[in-house]
Amino acid sequence: MNITIQSLTHRYNSQVTALQDVDLLIESGESVAIIGENGAGKTTLVKHLNGLLKPTDGNVLIGEHNTNDQTPAALAHFVGYAFQNPDQQIFASKVAEEVQFGPRNLGYSPDQISKFTRRALSAVGLEDQQHNHPYDLHPADRKLLTLASVLAMQTPIIVFDEPTTGQDASHINQIGSIITDLHSSGRTVITISHDLDFCASYFDRVIVLRKGMKIGDGMVEEVLKETQLLATAAVTPPQLVRLSQSLGLQLMPRTPEEFLTGYTAYQENTN
């Protein structure tokens, strides 16, 4: 199920232009990170994917479905969205009920709902918390709960809005593993993130927004080494890229292991 965005413009209150003439094609099964400073239009863009916002001008197609003609309820069958702030998403009185809500409203059978709920809670490590109240969870775990709620819906497209905010290294690695598994299963995974180290490790494509316009789009190895482009968007390259550049290395390492391999090869070639 491809995502096709055609000349998308969005204005708030007919005055503030949040997106201007954006064209994008995200093919089924891609893993895409959308980056840019606050106010660049990232959240506005992805809220068009599930119908929370409608284009002022242009079109957004999810597969063959034009979002102008679809309700958010209809688009929920195709696009799952985990909010940046979990407190804006959570409403149930028990963890399990929160996760069950999505698949129940999508019409899955009781057995399917039970299975999807167990899998989702296990994926985020909250299976032992299913009878607890969500607001008894640590804030970082509430974030994981919102991810589980989206995972349980089994949508072909999943959007994570700032998934690593407030998470420690262990939770970030866990979220990264979830994204890797989703991508491996053929589902389309999109994230909004200021954490470029996370983007470099777990996503293949990067889209750069600035003031509502797309100014960069390409494979992560190419985009995240473009320091001038990233500076224009007021974001900083990943730590490993900055380290490589400070050492004069022609590398774009995505992981510490890639950096060590490249650095070792460089040392061997210069000795």
The 8 nearest C-alpha neighbors of each residue, nearest first, counted from 0:
[[1, 62, 27, 61, 2, 26, 155, 156],
 [2, 0, 26, 27, 62, 25, 61, 3],
 [3, 1, 61, 25, 60, 24, 62, 26],
 [4, 2, 24, 60, 59, 23, 1, 5],
 [3, 5, 59, 23, 22, 58, 24, 7],
 [4, 6, 22, 58, 7, 57, 59, 3],
 [7, 5, 20, 57, 21, 22, 8, 4],
 [8, 6, 57, 21, 20, 5, 56, 58],
 [9, 7, 19, 18, 56, 20, 55, 54],
 [10, 8, 55, 18, 54, 17, 16, 7],
 [9, 11, 16, 13, 15, 17, 14, 55],
 [10, 12, 15, 13, 14, 16, 9, 17],
 [13, 11, 14, 10, 15, 16, 9, 55],
 [14, 12, 10, 11, 15, 16, 55, 9],
 [15, 13, 12, 11, 10, 16, 17, 9],
 [14, 16, 11, 10, 17, 13, 12, 9],
 [17, 15, 10, 18, 9, 14, 11, 19],
 [16, 18, 211, 40, 9, 10, 15, 19],
 [19, 17, 211, 8, 9, 16, 40, 212],
 [18, 20, 8, 211, 212, 21, 7, 9],
 [19, 21, 6, 7, 8, 22, 18, 212],
 [22, 20, 7, 6, 19, 212, 213, 23],
 [23, 21, 5, 4, 6, 20, 7, 24],
 [24, 22, 4, 3, 25, 21, 5, 2],
 [23, 25, 3, 2, 26, 4, 22, 1],
 [26, 24, 2, 1, 23, 3, 27, 29],
 [25, 27, 1, 29, 24, 2, 28, 0],
 [26, 28, 1, 0, 187, 29, 25, 186],
 [29, 27, 187, 185, 186, 26, 182, 30],
 [30, 28, 187, 27, 26, 31, 188, 25],
 [31, 29, 188, 202, 203, 189, 187, 204],
 [32, 30, 204, 189, 205, 202, 29, 203],
 [33, 31, 205, 190, 189, 191, 198, 206],
 [32, 34, 206, 191, 205, 207, 190, 31],
 [35, 33, 207, 192, 191, 206, 208, 193],
 [36, 34, 208, 232, 207, 39, 209, 234],
 [35, 37, 39, 233, 232, 38, 234, 34],
 [38, 36, 39, 35, 40, 41, 193, 233],
 [37, 39, 40, 36, 210, 41, 17, 211],
 [38, 40, 210, 209, 211, 36, 37, 208],
 [39, 41, 211, 43, 38, 17, 42, 18],
 [42, 40, 44, 43, 39, 45, 33, 191],
 [43, 41, 44, 45, 40, 46, 191, 160],
 [42, 44, 40, 46, 41, 45, 47, 17],
 [45, 43, 41, 42, 46, 47, 40, 18],
 [44, 46, 47, 48, 42, 43, 41, 158],
 [47, 45, 51, 43, 48, 44, 52, 49],
 [48, 46, 52, 50, 45, 49, 44, 53],
 [47, 49, 45, 46, 50, 78, 59, 61],
 [50, 48, 74, 71, 47, 51, 78, 46],
 [49, 51, 71, 47, 52, 48, 66, 53],
 [50, 52, 46, 49, 47, 71, 53, 48],
 [53, 51, 47, 50, 46, 54, 43, 49],
 [52, 54, 47, 50, 67, 55, 51, 66],
 [55, 53, 56, 9, 57, 8, 7, 58],
 [54, 56, 9, 8, 10, 53, 57, 7],
 [57, 55, 8, 54, 7, 9, 58, 6],
 [58, 56, 7, 6, 5, 54, 8, 55],
 [57, 59, 5, 4, 7, 60, 54, 65],
 [60, 58, 4, 66, 65, 3, 5, 61],
 [59, 61, 65, 3, 64, 2, 62, 63],
 [62, 60, 2, 64, 63, 1, 65, 0],
 [61, 63, 0, 1, 64, 60, 2, 3],
 [62, 64, 61, 60, 65, 0, 1, 2],
 [63, 65, 61, 60, 62, 66, 69, 68],
 [64, 66, 60, 67, 68, 59, 63, 61],
 [65, 67, 69, 68, 59, 50, 60, 64],
 [68, 66, 65, 69, 53, 58, 54, 59],
 [67, 69, 66, 65, 70, 64, 50, 53],
 [70, 68, 66, 67, 73, 74, 71, 65],
 [69, 71, 73, 72, 50, 74, 68, 66],
 [72, 70, 50, 74, 73, 49, 75, 51],
 [73, 71, 75, 70, 74, 76, 69, 49],
 [72, 74, 70, 75, 71, 76, 69, 77],
 [73, 75, 71, 76, 49, 77, 72, 78],
 [76, 74, 72, 78, 77, 73, 71, 79],
 [77, 75, 74, 73, 154, 78, 105, 72],
 [76, 78, 154, 75, 74, 155, 156, 79],
 [79, 77, 156, 75, 154, 157, 49, 74],
 [80, 78, 157, 149, 154, 158, 75, 156],
 [79, 81, 158, 157, 159, 82, 149, 78],
 [82, 80, 159, 146, 145, 160, 158, 149],
 [83, 81, 160, 84, 85, 80, 88, 159],
 [82, 84, 160, 161, 85, 81, 162, 159],
 [83, 85, 82, 86, 87, 88, 142, 160],
 [86, 84, 88, 87, 142, 82, 145, 89],
 [85, 87, 88, 84, 89, 141, 90, 142],
 [88, 86, 85, 84, 89, 82, 90, 83],
 [87, 89, 85, 86, 90, 82, 145, 84],
 [90, 88, 86, 85, 87, 91, 97, 145],
 [89, 91, 88, 92, 97, 86, 87, 133],
 [92, 90, 97, 93, 96, 89, 94, 133],
 [91, 93, 132, 133, 90, 94, 96, 97],
 [94, 92, 132, 96, 131, 130, 95, 91],
 [93, 95, 129, 97, 133, 96, 131, 132],
 [96, 94, 129, 98, 97, 93, 99, 130],
 [97, 95, 99, 93, 98, 94, 91, 100],
 [96, 98, 91, 94, 95, 99, 100, 93],
 [97, 99, 148, 95, 96, 100, 116, 147],
 [100, 98, 96, 97, 101, 102, 103, 116],
 [99, 101, 103, 97, 98, 102, 96, 104],
 [100, 102, 104, 103, 152, 99, 105, 98],
 [101, 103, 152, 105, 104, 107, 99, 100],
 [104, 102, 100, 106, 105, 101, 107, 99],
 [105, 103, 106, 101, 102, 100, 107, 99],
 [104, 106, 102, 103, 107, 101, 76, 152],
 [107, 105, 104, 103, 102, 108, 101, 112],
 [106, 108, 103, 102, 105, 111, 112, 109],
 [107, 109, 111, 110, 112, 106, 103, 102],
 [110, 108, 112, 111, 113, 107, 103, 114],
 [111, 109, 113, 108, 112, 114, 107, 115],
 [112, 110, 114, 108, 113, 109, 107, 115],
 [113, 111, 109, 115, 110, 114, 102, 116],
 [112, 114, 110, 116, 111, 115, 109, 117],
 [115, 113, 111, 117, 116, 112, 110, 118],
 [116, 114, 151, 118, 112, 117, 113, 111],
 [117, 115, 119, 113, 114, 118, 151, 98],
 [118, 116, 114, 120, 115, 119, 121, 113],
 [117, 119, 121, 115, 116, 120, 122, 114],
 [118, 120, 147, 122, 116, 121, 151, 117],
 [121, 119, 126, 125, 117, 123, 122, 118],
 [120, 122, 124, 118, 126, 119, 123, 117],
 [121, 123, 119, 120, 124, 118, 177, 147],
 [124, 122, 120, 121, 125, 143, 147, 119],
 [123, 125, 121, 122, 126, 120, 127, 143],
 [126, 124, 120, 128, 127, 123, 121, 129],
 [125, 127, 120, 121, 128, 129, 124, 117],
 [128, 126, 125, 129, 124, 130, 120, 121],
 [129, 127, 125, 131, 126, 130, 94, 95],
 [128, 130, 95, 94, 131, 126, 127, 93],
 [131, 129, 93, 128, 94, 95, 132, 127],
 [132, 130, 93, 128, 129, 94, 133, 135],
 [131, 133, 93, 92, 135, 134, 94, 130],
 [134, 132, 94, 135, 136, 93, 131, 141],
 [133, 135, 136, 132, 141, 137, 138, 131],
 [134, 136, 132, 133, 137, 131, 138, 141],
 [137, 135, 134, 133, 140, 141, 138, 132],
 [136, 138, 140, 139, 141, 135, 134, 133],
 [139, 137, 141, 140, 136, 142, 165, 134],
 [140, 138, 142, 141, 137, 166, 165, 143],
 [141, 139, 143, 142, 137, 138, 136, 144],
 [142, 140, 144, 138, 143, 139, 136, 85],
 [141, 143, 140, 139, 85, 145, 144, 138],
 [144, 142, 140, 146, 141, 145, 123, 147],
 [145, 143, 141, 147, 146, 142, 140, 148],
 [144, 146, 148, 142, 147, 143, 81, 85],
 [147, 145, 143, 149, 144, 148, 81, 150],
 [146, 148, 119, 150, 144, 145, 149, 120],
 [149, 147, 98, 145, 146, 151, 150, 144],
 [148, 150, 146, 147, 79, 151, 152, 81],
 [151, 149, 147, 152, 148, 119, 153, 146],
 [152, 150, 115, 149, 148, 153, 119, 116],
 [151, 153, 102, 150, 149, 154, 101, 148],
 [154, 152, 151, 150, 155, 149, 102, 115],
 [153, 155, 77, 156, 152, 78, 79, 76],
 [154, 156, 186, 77, 187, 153, 78, 157],
 [157, 155, 187, 78, 154, 186, 77, 188],
 [156, 158, 79, 188, 78, 80, 189, 187],
 [157, 159, 189, 80, 190, 79, 188, 81],
 [160, 158, 190, 81, 162, 80, 161, 189],
 [159, 161, 83, 191, 82, 162, 190, 81],
 [162, 160, 192, 191, 83, 163, 164, 159],
 [163, 161, 160, 159, 164, 83, 192, 190],
 [164, 162, 166, 161, 171, 165, 194, 174],
 [165, 163, 166, 162, 161, 83, 139, 194],
 [164, 166, 139, 163, 167, 138, 142, 162],
 [167, 165, 163, 164, 170, 139, 171, 168],
 [166, 168, 170, 169, 171, 165, 163, 139],
 [169, 167, 171, 170, 172, 166, 173, 163],
 [170, 168, 172, 171, 167, 173, 166, 174],
 [169, 171, 173, 172, 167, 168, 166, 174],
 [172, 170, 168, 174, 173, 169, 163, 166],
 [173, 171, 175, 169, 170, 174, 176, 168],
 [174, 172, 170, 176, 175, 171, 169, 177],
 [175, 173, 177, 171, 176, 172, 170, 178],
 [174, 176, 172, 178, 173, 177, 171, 179],
 [175, 177, 179, 173, 174, 178, 180, 172],
 [178, 176, 174, 180, 175, 179, 181, 173],
 [177, 179, 181, 175, 176, 180, 182, 174],
 [178, 180, 176, 182, 177, 181, 183, 175],
 [181, 179, 183, 177, 178, 182, 176, 184],
 [182, 180, 178, 184, 183, 179, 186, 177],
 [181, 183, 179, 185, 186, 184, 180, 178],
 [184, 182, 180, 185, 181, 179, 186, 28],
 [183, 185, 181, 182, 186, 180, 28, 179],
 [186, 184, 28, 182, 183, 187, 181, 27],
 [185, 187, 28, 155, 182, 181, 184, 156],
 [186, 188, 28, 156, 29, 27, 30, 155],
 [189, 187, 30, 157, 156, 158, 186, 31],
 [190, 188, 158, 31, 32, 30, 157, 159],
 [189, 191, 159, 32, 158, 160, 33, 192],
 [190, 192, 160, 33, 161, 32, 34, 159],
 [193, 191, 161, 194, 34, 190, 33, 160],
 [192, 194, 195, 34, 161, 35, 191, 234],
 [195, 193, 192, 197, 196, 198, 163, 237],
 [194, 196, 198, 237, 197, 193, 199, 236],
 [197, 195, 237, 199, 198, 194, 200, 238],
 [196, 198, 200, 195, 194, 199, 201, 175],
 [197, 199, 195, 202, 196, 200, 201, 32],
 [200, 198, 253, 196, 197, 201, 195, 202],
 [201, 199, 253, 197, 198, 254, 202, 196],
 [200, 202, 198, 199, 175, 197, 179, 203],
 [203, 201, 30, 198, 31, 204, 199, 32],
 [202, 204, 219, 30, 218, 31, 205, 201],
 [203, 205, 218, 31, 219, 217, 202, 32],
 [204, 206, 32, 219, 217, 31, 216, 33],
 [205, 207, 216, 33, 215, 32, 34, 208],
 [208, 206, 215, 34, 214, 35, 213, 33],
 [209, 207, 213, 35, 212, 39, 214, 211],
 [208, 210, 39, 212, 232, 211, 35, 213],
 [211, 209, 39, 212, 40, 208, 38, 17],
 [210, 212, 18, 40, 17, 39, 209, 19],
 [211, 213, 209, 208, 19, 210, 18, 214],
 [212, 214, 208, 215, 207, 21, 209, 211],
 [215, 213, 207, 208, 212, 209, 216, 228],
 [216, 214, 207, 206, 213, 217, 208, 222],
 [217, 215, 206, 205, 207, 222, 214, 218],
 [218, 216, 204, 205, 222, 219, 221, 206],
 [217, 219, 204, 220, 221, 203, 205, 222],
 [218, 220, 204, 222, 203, 221, 205, 223],
 [221, 219, 218, 251, 222, 223, 224, 253],
 [220, 222, 219, 218, 223, 224, 217, 225],
 [221, 223, 219, 225, 224, 217, 220, 218],
 [224, 222, 225, 219, 221, 236, 220, 226],
 [223, 225, 222, 226, 221, 251, 240, 236],
 [226, 224, 228, 222, 223, 227, 229, 221],
 [225, 227, 229, 228, 224, 230, 236, 223],
 [228, 226, 230, 229, 225, 231, 232, 224],
 [227, 229, 231, 225, 230, 226, 232, 215],
 [230, 228, 232, 226, 234, 231, 227, 233],
 [231, 229, 233, 227, 232, 228, 234, 226],
 [230, 232, 228, 229, 233, 227, 209, 234],
 [231, 233, 229, 230, 35, 209, 234, 36],
 [234, 232, 230, 231, 36, 229, 35, 235],
 [235, 233, 229, 232, 230, 35, 36, 236],
 [234, 236, 229, 237, 230, 233, 195, 226],
 [237, 235, 223, 240, 241, 238, 195, 226],
 [238, 236, 196, 195, 240, 239, 241, 235],
 [239, 237, 241, 240, 242, 236, 196, 195],
 [240, 238, 242, 241, 237, 243, 252, 258],
 [239, 241, 243, 237, 242, 238, 251, 244],
 [242, 240, 238, 244, 239, 243, 245, 236],
 [241, 243, 239, 245, 240, 244, 238, 246],
 [244, 242, 240, 248, 246, 241, 245, 239],
 [243, 245, 247, 241, 246, 242, 248, 240],
 [244, 246, 242, 247, 243, 241, 248, 240],
 [247, 245, 243, 244, 248, 242, 241, 249],
 [246, 248, 244, 245, 243, 249, 242, 250],
 [249, 247, 243, 250, 246, 244, 245, 262],
 [250, 248, 247, 251, 244, 243, 261, 246],
 [249, 251, 248, 252, 243, 261, 240, 258],
 [250, 252, 220, 240, 253, 224, 249, 243],
 [253, 251, 258, 257, 254, 250, 239, 240],
 [252, 254, 199, 200, 257, 251, 255, 239],
 [253, 255, 257, 256, 252, 200, 258, 239],
 [256, 254, 258, 257, 259, 253, 252, 239],
 [255, 257, 259, 254, 258, 260, 252, 253],
 [258, 256, 260, 252, 254, 255, 259, 261],
 [257, 259, 255, 252, 261, 256, 260, 262],
 [260, 258, 262, 256, 261, 257, 263, 255],
 [259, 261, 257, 263, 258, 262, 256, 264],
 [262, 260, 264, 258, 259, 263, 257, 265],
 [261, 263, 265, 259, 264, 260, 258, 266],
 [262, 264, 266, 260, 265, 261, 259, 267],
 [265, 263, 267, 261, 262, 266, 268, 260],
 [264, 266, 262, 268, 263, 267, 261, 269],
 [267, 265, 263, 269, 268, 264, 270, 262],
 [266, 268, 264, 270, 265, 269, 263, 262],
 [269, 267, 265, 266, 270, 264, 263, 262],
 [268, 270, 266, 267, 265, 264, 263, 262],
 [269, 267, 268, 266, 265, 264, 263, 262]]
